[in-house]
Amino acid sequence: MCKSNVMSTAAVRSTTGQRARVHPLPLRIMHWINAVAIFIMIGSGWKIYNDDILFSFLRFPDAIVIGKWAQYGLQWHFFGMWIFVLNGIAYLCYGIVSGRFWQKLFPISPREVFVTVGEALRFRLRHDDLTHYNAVQKALYLGVMAVGVLIVISGLALWKPVQFSELANLFGSFQNIRLVHFLCMTAIVAFIVVHVTLALLVPQSLLAMLTGGPPIDNARDAAPSAAAPIVPEIKPIPEIPTVPNIETSH
């Protein structure tokens, strides 16, 4: 049996022998750890921003920031950063090794995204099947993962611009790094708003992230398997009726 089939079988069956669920336990744990880390990073990041604002018209209220002073905000930010980075690495490794990313997020096409957006705007978009993502969900999840990588890179360049000078040079200037970091934060906040709104509109999706969701009957819904060769159906050859011998007289 090939390696991919072994991984697929392992992903389908749990250690207790029960059927796999929509959201496996490791995924749920990493999801909620990530939620806590992002909450810490955003709240403390707003405190750091208030100490050196980018836009004169924008300042975050003290009631929603984390840290009494900017130094405390930095300490909270670094604490959340390490949780976010380590948990993110674990999540990416899990998604790649188990094949979940490929099975859940691909394939995706721009046409499919536009069609799904149109259905959502006409309130015709349904999400009864929790085992599959629609095109908008795929685009959002892929996009927020890319933003997560970018916010870590820009954060490292902000934290240690000399030690990570090669990363810092990619952005051109220190202010550009701050701007990119801020825009990434804005994109993540926007994603959270959409994500939470959809979870409230479809309560079973929120419940599934707590309990694991319904069991998956089909192994192909849990993880991708190697493509099986297509064997054409062999149809029986129809019997040819025998022609009776006709005796002729001379």
KEKE-3310 file (N, C-alpha, C; in steps of 0.2 Angstrom, whole numbers, plus 5000, padded with zeros to 4 digits):
npx = (5004:5003:5011:5003:4990:4991:4992:4980:4971:4975:4971:4957:4953:4951:4961:4953:4946:4934:4923:4929:4927:4920:4929:4943:4950:4964:4964:4953:4959:4970:4963:4956:4967:4973:4964:4964:4977:4977:4968:4975:4986:4980:4974:4985:4993:4986:4987:5001:5001:4994:5004:5012:5006:5000:4990:4983:4969:4965:4964:4964:4952:4956:4949:4948:4961:4976:4986:4993:5003:5013:5025:5020:5011:5019:5026:5015:5012:5023:5022:5009:5013:5023:5015:5006:5015:5021:5009:5004:5014:5012:4999:5000:5009:5001:4990:4996:5002:4992:4984:4973:4972:4973:4962:4951:4952:4955:4950:4950:4943:4942:4930:4921:4922:4916:4903:4898:4899:4889:4878:4877:4875:4862:4856:4855:4864:4868:4873:4873:4880:4893:4904:4911:4918:4913:4917:4919:4923:4934:4943:4944:4950:4962:4967:4968:4978:4989:4990:4993:5006:5012:5011:5018:5031:5033:5031:5043:5053:5050:5052:5066:5075:5088:5094:5086:5088:5088:5074:5068:5073:5065:5053:5056:5056:5056:5044:5035:5035:5028:5016:5012:5011:5001:4990:4989:4985:4972:4966:4965:4956:4945:4942:4939:4928:4919:4920:4915:4902:4897:4897:4888:4877:4875:4873:4877:4889:4898:4895:4900:4914:4917:4912:4917:4908:4897:4899:4910:4905:4910:4926:4933:4929:4936:4950:4961:4963:4975:4974:4964:4966:4957:4946:4939:4922:4919:4910:4899:4901:4889:4879:4881:4868:4867:4867:4856:4860:4856:4850:4852:4846:4851)
npy = (4994:5011:5026:5037:5032:5026:5037:5042:5033:5033:5046:5045:5036:5036:5036:5028:5020:5024:5032:5045:5063:5078:5089:5085:5081:5086:5097:5105:5109:5116:5126:5134:5137:5146:5156:5162:5166:5175:5185:5190:5195:5205:5214:5218:5223:5234:5242:5245:5252:5263:5270:5275:5281:5278:5284:5299:5300:5289:5280:5268:5264:5264:5254:5243:5238:5228:5228:5240:5250:5254:5246:5235:5231:5227:5216:5207:5206:5199:5187:5182:5181:5171:5160:5160:5158:5146:5137:5140:5134:5121:5119:5121:5110:5099:5101:5099:5087:5078:5079:5087:5100:5100:5092:5100:5113:5114:5109:5126:5140:5156:5158:5150:5156:5169:5165:5159:5170:5178:5170:5171:5185:5185:5179:5165:5156:5141:5131:5118:5106:5102:5096:5100:5114:5130:5140:5153:5152:5144:5153:5163:5156:5152:5165:5171:5163:5166:5179:5178:5172:5183:5193:5188:5188:5202:5206:5201:5208:5221:5219:5215:5223:5225:5212:5205:5210:5207:5203:5215:5224:5220:5227:5240:5252:5257:5262:5257:5244:5244:5249:5238:5228:5233:5233:5220:5216:5222:5215:5202:5205:5209:5197:5189:5195:5192:5178:5175:5180:5172:5160:5162:5163:5151:5140:5126:5125:5131:5123:5112:5114:5113:5101:5092:5089:5080:5062:5056:5047:5042:5039:5046:5059:5063:5062:5064:5052:5041:5042:5030:5017:5018:5006:4999:4994:4977:4970:4956:4946:4945:4931:4922:4917:4900:4895:4883:4868:4866:4853:4848:4841:4831)
npz = (5000:4996:5003:5004:5005:5017:5026:5023:5028:5042:5045:5044:5054:5071:5086:5095:5088:5083:5071:5060:5063:5057:5061:5067:5083:5086:5077:5082:5094:5091:5084:5094:5102:5094:5092:5105:5105:5095:5099:5110:5104:5095:5104:5112:5102:5098:5109:5108:5096:5099:5106:5097:5084:5068:5060:5061:5064:5070:5084:5097:5109:5127:5134:5126:5124:5127:5141:5152:5151:5137:5137:5144:5135:5124:5130:5132:5119:5113:5120:5115:5102:5101:5105:5094:5083:5085:5086:5074:5065:5069:5065:5051:5047:5051:5043:5030:5031:5034:5023:5023:5019:5005:5002:5008:5003:4990:4973:4967:4959:4951:4944:4951:4964:4961:4957:4969:4978:4971:4974:4988:4990:4985:4994:4993:4996:5003:5018:5023:5022:5031:5029:5017:5010:5003:4989:4993:5006:5005:4998:5008:5019:5013:5010:5023:5029:5021:5024:5038:5037:5032:5041:5052:5046:5044:5057:5063:5056:5061:5075:5076:5067:5063:5065:5057:5044:5031:5029:5032:5022:5012:5013:5011:5020:5037:5041:5031:5034:5046:5041:5033:5043:5050:5041:5038:5051:5051:5040:5046:5057:5050:5044:5055:5059:5049:5050:5063:5061:5051:5058:5068:5061:5056:5066:5069:5063:5072:5084:5079:5079:5092:5097:5087:5077:5065:5062:5049:5036:5024:5019:5010:5013:5023:5022:5008:4996:4987:4969:4962:4950:4935:4930:4916:4914:4911:4899:4896:4882:4870:4867:4851:4841:4835:4819:4812:4804:4787:4778:4762:4747:4734)
capx = (5000:5007:5011:4997:4984:4992:4991:4973:4968:4976:4967:4950:4951:4954:4964:4949:4942:4928:4923:4932:4923:4922:4934:4947:4952:4970:4962:4949:4963:4974:4959:4955:4973:4975:4959:4967:4983:4975:4965:4981:4990:4977:4973:4991:4995:4982:4991:5008:5000:4992:5010:5016:5001:5001:4985:4981:4962:4964:4967:4960:4950:4959:4945:4949:4968:4979:4992:4992:5007:5016:5029:5016:5008:5025:5026:5009:5012:5028:5019:5005:5017:5026:5009:5003:5019:5022:5003:5003:5018:5009:4993:5002:5011:4995:4986:4999:5004:4986:4981:4967:4972:4972:4955:4946:4953:4957:4952:4946:4943:4939:4923:4918:4921:4911:4896:4897:4897:4882:4873:4877:4871:4855:4853:4853:4869:4867:4879:4870:4885:4899:4910:4914:4919:4911:4922:4921:4926:4941:4947:4945:4955:4969:4969:4970:4984:4994:4991:4996:5013:5015:5011:5024:5037:5033:5033:5050:5056:5048:5055:5073:5076:5095:5096:5082:5089:5085:5067:5066:5074:5060:5048:5059:5057:5053:5037:5032:5034:5023:5010:5010:5009:4994:4985:4988:4980:4966:4963:4963:4950:4939:4941:4936:4921:4915:4920:4910:4895:4894:4896:4882:4871:4875:4876:4880:4896:4901:4895:4905:4921:4917:4911:4919:4903:4894:4904:4910:4904:4914:4933:4935:4927:4940:4956:4961:4967:4978:4969:4964:4966:4950:4945:4933:4918:4919:4903:4899:4900:4882:4880:4879:4864:4870:4862:4855:4862:4850:4852:4850:4846:4854)
capy = (5000:5017:5030:5042:5028:5024:5043:5043:5028:5036:5052:5043:5032:5039:5031:5024:5015:5027:5035:5051:5068:5084:5093:5081:5084:5091:5103:5109:5111:5121:5132:5138:5140:5151:5161:5165:5170:5181:5190:5193:5199:5211:5219:5221:5227:5241:5246:5247:5257:5270:5273:5278:5280:5278:5288:5304:5300:5283:5278:5263:5265:5260:5249:5237:5236:5224:5231:5246:5254:5251:5240:5229:5229:5223:5209:5203:5204:5194:5181:5180:5180:5164:5155:5160:5155:5138:5134:5140:5129:5114:5118:5120:5103:5095:5101:5096:5079:5074:5080:5091:5107:5098:5090:5105:5120:5113:5114:5132:5144:5162:5158:5147:5161:5174:5162:5158:5177:5180:5166:5174:5191:5184:5175:5158:5151:5136:5128:5113:5101:5104:5092:5103:5122:5133:5143:5159:5149:5142:5159:5166:5152:5152:5171:5172:5159:5170:5185:5176:5172:5190:5197:5186:5191:5209:5207:5199:5214:5226:5217:5215:5226:5224:5205:5202:5216:5205:5204:5222:5227:5218:5232:5247:5257:5255:5264:5253:5238:5246:5249:5231:5225:5236:5231:5213:5215:5224:5210:5197:5207:5208:5189:5187:5198:5188:5171:5174:5181:5166:5155:5163:5162:5143:5138:5120:5125:5133:5117:5107:5116:5112:5094:5088:5088:5074:5058:5055:5040:5041:5040:5051:5065:5064:5064:5062:5045:5041:5040:5023:5017:5017:5000:4999:4989:4972:4968:4950:4946:4942:4924:4922:4911:4896:4893:4876:4865:4864:4848:4849:4835:4832)
capz = (5000:4996:5009:5004:5007:5024:5029:5023:5033:5048:5046:5044:5060:5077:5090:5099:5084:5081:5065:5060:5063:5052:5064:5072:5090:5085:5073:5086:5100:5088:5082:5100:5104:5089:5094:5111:5103:5090:5104:5114:5099:5093:5110:5114:5096:5098:5114:5105:5091:5102:5109:5091:5080:5061:5057:5066:5065:5073:5091:5100:5116:5132:5136:5122:5123:5133:5144:5155:5147:5130:5138:5146:5129:5121:5133:5130:5111:5112:5123:5110:5096:5101:5104:5087:5078:5086:5085:5067:5062:5070:5061:5044:5047:5052:5037:5024:5031:5034:5017:5024:5015:4998:5002:5010:5000:4983:4969:4968:4953:4951:4942:4957:4969:4959:4957:4976:4980:4969:4978:4995:4989:4984:5000:4991:4998:5009:5021:5026:5022:5035:5027:5012:5010:4997:4986:4997:5012:5003:4997:5014:5023:5010:5011:5030:5030:5018:5028:5044:5036:5031:5048:5056:5043:5045:5064:5064:5054:5066:5081:5075:5060:5061:5064:5051:5039:5024:5029:5033:5016:5007:5013:5009:5025:5043:5041:5027:5038:5051:5038:5031:5049:5052:5036:5040:5057:5049:5037:5051:5061:5045:5043:5061:5059:5044:5052:5068:5059:5048:5063:5072:5056:5055:5073:5069:5062:5079:5088:5076:5081:5099:5098:5081:5071:5063:5060:5042:5034:5018:5020:5005:5015:5029:5019:5001:4995:4980:4964:4960:4942:4932:4927:4912:4915:4906:4898:4893:4875:4869:4863:4844:4840:4830:4813:4811:4797:4783:4774:4755:4744:4727)
cpx = (5004:5006:5005:4991:4985:4990:4983:4969:4969:4972:4959:4948:4955:4957:4960:4945:4936:4928:4926:4926:4925:4928:4938:4949:4958:4968:4958:4954:4967:4970:4958:4961:4975:4970:4962:4973:4982:4972:4970:4985:4987:4976:4979:4994:4992:4985:4997:5006:4998:4998:5014:5011:5003:4996:4983:4973:4960:4967:4962:4958:4954:4955:4946:4956:4970:4985:4991:4996:5010:5021:5026:5013:5013:5025:5021:5009:5017:5025:5014:5008:5020:5020:5007:5008:5020:5015:5002:5007:5015:5003:4995:5005:5006:4991:4989:5000:4997:4982:4974:4966:4970:4964:4950:4946:4955:4952:4948:4948:4940:4932:4919:4917:4916:4904:4894:4895:4891:4877:4872:4873:4864:4852:4851:4859:4868:4873:4877:4876:4891:4905:4914:4913:4916:4917:4924:4925:4933:4945:4948:4950:4962:4971:4972:4976:4990:4995:4994:5004:5016:5015:5016:5030:5038:5034:5040:5054:5055:5052:5063:5075:5083:5096:5092:5082:5087:5078:5065:5067:5069:5054:5050:5060:5054:5045:5032:5031:5029:5016:5008:5008:5002:4989:4984:4983:4973:4962:4961:4957:4944:4937:4937:4929:4916:4914:4915:4903:4893:4893:4890:4876:4870:4878:4879:4887:4900:4901:4900:4912:4922:4917:4915:4915:4901:4900:4904:4910:4909:4921:4936:4934:4932:4947:4957:4965:4970:4973:4969:4963:4959:4950:4939:4929:4918:4912:4904:4898:4894:4883:4877:4875:4867:4864:4862:4857:4856:4853:4848:4850:4848:4850)
cpy = (5006:5021:5035:5038:5027:5031:5044:5039:5030:5042:5050:5040:5035:5034:5026:5020:5018:5030:5042:5056:5073:5087:5088:5084:5088:5097:5108:5112:5117:5127:5136:5141:5146:5157:5165:5169:5176:5187:5193:5198:5206:5216:5222:5225:5234:5245:5249:5252:5263:5274:5277:5277:5281:5284:5293:5303:5293:5281:5274:5265:5261:5254:5242:5235:5232:5227:5238:5252:5250:5245:5234:5226:5225:5216:5204:5201:5199:5187:5178:5178:5172:5158:5154:5157:5148:5134:5134:5135:5122:5113:5117:5113:5098:5095:5098:5089:5075:5074:5084:5097:5105:5096:5095:5111:5120:5108:5120:5136:5150:5162:5155:5152:5166:5171:5161:5165:5179:5177:5169:5181:5191:5180:5168:5153:5147:5133:5122:5107:5104:5101:5095:5111:5124:5137:5150:5157:5147:5148:5163:5163:5153:5160:5173:5169:5163:5176:5184:5175:5179:5194:5195:5188:5198:5211:5206:5205:5220:5225:5218:5217:5225:5216:5202:5208:5213:5205:5211:5226:5225:5224:5239:5252:5254:5256:5260:5246:5239:5246:5242:5227:5227:5233:5224:5212:5217:5219:5204:5199:5207:5201:5187:5189:5193:5180:5170:5175:5175:5160:5156:5162:5154:5140:5131:5120:5127:5127:5112:5108:5114:5104:5089:5088:5081:5069:5058:5048:5038:5043:5045:5058:5067:5066:5061:5056:5045:5039:5033:5022:5015:5010:4999:4993:4984:4969:4961:4950:4942:4935:4925:4916:4907:4895:4886:4874:4863:4859:4849:4842:4836:4828)
cpz = (5000:5002:5009:5007:5015:5028:5029:5028:5040:5050:5047:5051:5066:5081:5094:5095:5081:5074:5065:5060:5058:5054:5069:5078:5089:5082:5078:5092:5097:5086:5088:5103:5100:5090:5100:5109:5099:5095:5108:5110:5097:5098:5112:5108:5096:5103:5111:5100:5094:5105:5103:5085:5072:5058:5062:5068:5069:5079:5094:5107:5121:5135:5132:5121:5128:5135:5146:5152:5141:5132:5140:5139:5124:5124:5132:5123:5110:5115:5118:5104:5096:5101:5097:5082:5079:5084:5077:5063:5063:5066:5053:5043:5047:5045:5030:5025:5031:5027:5017:5020:5008:4997:5003:5005:4993:4980:4970:4962:4954:4949:4948:4962:4967:4959:4965:4979:4978:4973:4985:4995:4988:4989:4998:4993:5004:5011:5025:5027:5025:5033:5021:5012:5003:4995:4990:5003:5010:5002:5003:5018:5020:5011:5018:5032:5027:5022:5035:5043:5035:5037:5052:5053:5045:5053:5066:5062:5058:5073:5081:5068:5058:5060:5058:5046:5032:5023:5028:5026:5011:5007:5012:5015:5031:5044:5036:5030:5043:5047:5036:5037:5051:5047:5037:5046:5055:5045:5041:5055:5056:5044:5049:5062:5055:5047:5058:5066:5056:5053:5067:5067:5055:5061:5073:5067:5068:5083:5085:5078:5089:5100:5092:5076:5070:5061:5052:5040:5029:5020:5016:5008:5021:5026:5012:5000:4988:4975:4962:4952:4940:4928:4923:4914:4909:4905:4894:4886:4874:4865:4856:4843:4834:4825:4812:4804:4793:4778:4767:4752:4737:4722)
residu = (MET:CYS:LYS:SER:ASN:VAL:MET:SER:THR:ALA:ALA:VAL:ARG:SER:THR:THR:GLY:GLN:ARG:ALA:ARG:VAL:HIS:PRO:LEU:PRO:LEU:ARG:ILE:MET:HIS:TRP:ILE:ASN:ALA:VAL:ALA:ILE:PHE:ILE:MET:ILE:GLY:SER:GLY:TRP:LYS:ILE:TYR:ASN:ASP:ASP:ILE:LEU:PHE:SER:PHE:LEU:ARG:PHE:PRO:ASP:ALA:ILE:VAL:ILE:GLY:LYS:TRP:ALA:GLN:TYR:GLY:LEU:GLN:TRP:HIS:PHE:PHE:GLY:MET:TRP:ILE:PHE:VAL:LEU:ASN:GLY:ILE:ALA:TYR:LEU:CYS:TYR:GLY:ILE:VAL:SER:GLY:ARG:PHE:TRP:GLN:LYS:LEU:PHE:PRO:ILE:SER:PRO:ARG:GLU:VAL:PHE:VAL:THR:VAL:GLY:GLU:ALA:LEU:ARG:PHE:ARG:LEU:ARG:HIS:ASP:ASP:LEU:THR:HIS:TYR:ASN:ALA:VAL:GLN:LYS:ALA:LEU:TYR:LEU:GLY:VAL:MET:ALA:VAL:GLY:VAL:LEU:ILE:VAL:ILE:SER:GLY:LEU:ALA:LEU:TRP:LYS:PRO:VAL:GLN:PHE:SER:GLU:LEU:ALA:ASN:LEU:PHE:GLY:SER:PHE:GLN:ASN:ILE:ARG:LEU:VAL:HIS:PHE:LEU:CYS:MET:THR:ALA:ILE:VAL:ALA:PHE:ILE:VAL:VAL:HIS:VAL:THR:LEU:ALA:LEU:LEU:VAL:PRO:GLN:SER:LEU:LEU:ALA:MET:LEU:THR:GLY:GLY:PRO:PRO:ILE:ASP:ASN:ALA:ARG:ASP:ALA:ALA:PRO:SER:ALA:ALA:ALA:PRO:ILE:VAL:PRO:GLU:ILE:LYS:PRO:ILE:PRO:GLU:ILE:PRO:THR:VAL:PRO:ASN:ILE:GLU:THR:SER:HIS)
# end
